[in-house]
């Protein structure tokens, strides 16, 4: 996650699966390789010069998504292959290595079906990589109700859990590709029709693949968006988009914002303040009662969330906005949304910490707060998939720390090893059972011993957890939460 905003956060960071690239080829002569029409066209692929986080030059392969001409000078919008879309940018001709250009294949005349044209080949042929599920025939999933017990691991372990065999499991439940969050076979699942904010990516056209907002001014921060957001088209040509940090209304200029601030009487998000400790507050906002604010919040969030789409119907959602208080008011730090009614136990639909506040522990605080609400509701919850790459990292870290905290707090009785079940962990933490199991698998704690699963905590894992918890200074205090859940199944309460 990124800190503040001037450079694109995460710039130079390699994404999972990225391979090493040769650096430093000379930039070719501009006329060395052009299309038959004498120009670089959309769909071309070629190495593009960029600086990585070590301030070194590298030449990753990129695809030209768009070309524009400003005062006789051409600019090219490039997407770096195998890099996250947040790093996409406009570049000049000098940064292109034309010696290695790959032109898109000519469009084939595709047969029509029911009067509709077939798929369009435009970019160079891409190798479609399918995820392969590896099923271990001899490795069952731990039972959710079998008690756990303690075993040493080579004399260096402190605690362990055991569970009796159950059904067969798929290996690598969470996987290693942190940006891949679709269904387990690698094919995006169909979008849900219940107001979900998940995008099925089927409408991921050339327009939405490109960032359309140059810069956003929000209070004392200037944010550089990572992704496309459907703000009105007339605002996309502005060098800076100005937002009121309290109602999130957008304006064309600083003068418009100043005029708005003389009329805007909000100094905190609309809705009910349900939590306050120190300078941190949470506000609960009903998407039906505060529709304008909720829609503006979705527009802002879409600038930093690629895997979510925008629905103007915010009625089915609740928004929980975290703020930081000072003498000028309550400043938005981040938020998460959740459906009023979820048939799949989702306790979060979208979750975001704004870039200026990232890497400061606020992301885990948002996640912890969502599970505190689930505890009050008496339910277990899970975030709606797919998560962004950064969201997945935050959730993995939170699940790991929370579950390890439970396991390390177990005490033995009468000299016997302490025992606990998957169901008990789920009830204590409100983390869904599937997430508990997948986290234990991700941490590689599971060993199969004499017909039982043994979950062993080595000294390295325990020491690493203790160091991480020392850095985690921000925690939710349940005593400061004033929240009464509603029964949204009664439509009259919407």
HELIX and SHEET records of a PDB file:
HELIX    1   1 UNK A   85  UNK A   87  5                                   3    
HELIX    2   2 UNK A   93  UNK A   95  5                                   3    
HELIX    3   3 UNK A   98  UNK A  100  5                                   3    
HELIX    4   4 UNK A  233  UNK A  235  5                                   3    
HELIX    5   5 UNK A  254  UNK A  261  1                                   8    
HELIX    6   6 UNK A  291  UNK A  302  1                                  12    
HELIX    7   7 UNK A  355  UNK A  357  5                                   3    
HELIX    8   8 UNK A  362  UNK A  377  1                                  16    
HELIX    9   9 UNK A  389  UNK A  408  1                                  20    
HELIX   10  10 UNK A  422  UNK A  429  1                                   8    
HELIX   11  11 UNK A  433  UNK A  442  1                                  10    
HELIX   12  12 UNK A  459  UNK A  471  1                                  13    
HELIX   13  13 UNK A  478  UNK A  480  5                                   3    
HELIX   14  14 UNK A  491  UNK A  493  5                                   3    
SHEET    1   A 4 UNK A  45  UNK A  51  0                                        
SHEET    2   A 4 UNK A  57  UNK A  70 -1                                        
SHEET    3   A 4 UNK A  73  UNK A  80 -1                                        
SHEET    4   A 4 UNK A  89  UNK A  92 -1                                        
SHEET    1   B 2 UNK A 135  UNK A 140  0                                        
SHEET    2   B 2 UNK A 168  UNK A 170 -1                                        
SHEET    1   C 3 UNK A 157  UNK A 164  0                                        
SHEET    2   C 3 UNK A 452  UNK A 458 -1                                        
SHEET    3   C 3 UNK A 446  UNK A 449 -1                                        
SHEET    1   D 4 UNK A 221  UNK A 223  0                                        
SHEET    2   D 4 UNK A 216  UNK A 218 -1                                        
SHEET    3   D 4 UNK A 241  UNK A 243  1                                        
SHEET    4   D 4 UNK A 250  UNK A 251 -1                                        
SHEET    1   E 5 UNK A 272  UNK A 277  0                                        
SHEET    2   E 5 UNK A 280  UNK A 286 -1                                        
SHEET    3   E 5 UNK A 317  UNK A 326 -1                                        
SHEET    4   E 5 UNK A 329  UNK A 339 -1                                        
SHEET    5   E 5 UNK A 350  UNK A 353 -1                                        
SHEET    1   F 2 UNK A 346  UNK A 348  0                                        
SHEET    2   F 2 UNK A 382  UNK A 383  1                                        
END                                                                             
